[in-house]
Amino acid sequence: MARRKKIEDEALYLAPTPMQVGLRGCCPRCGEGKLFVSVLKPGKSCMNCELDFEFIDSGDGPAVFVILIIGFFVTALAMTLQTSYAPPIWVHMLLWIRLISILSICQRYYDCSSI
């Protein structure tokens, strides 16, 4: 009867918790490298442990999440303006269409790699 060789775990990094990975946007293996190169774009691999991030496919999830946040923010501002001052509809169109456009474009190009 052959003896089984005992395999020991040779992990070089302490695994971060899912909460740490989500809040800090760090590598799920080492917890050090950045997961994202910008707000919605994941990097190719970890700069620290070189884990390949190709298995991460979020689809349209981050974009929808950001759009919902922008929509909530703009709706709250529009309702506050309407209840406080009751401006004509053209003021709302002038303000909110521009603000939504600017915020949507800015979130696309915002770079959080320095955070």
HUQUIVEN-V523251 format. One record per helix or strand of 2 or more residues. SS is the DSSP state (~ for helix, > for strand). FROM is the first residue (numbers start at 1). TO is the last residue. Records with the same first field share a line. If there is no record, write none. Layout:
SS->FROM-TO ; FROM-TO
//
This chain:
~->18-24 ; 53-55 ; 61-85 ; 89-109
//
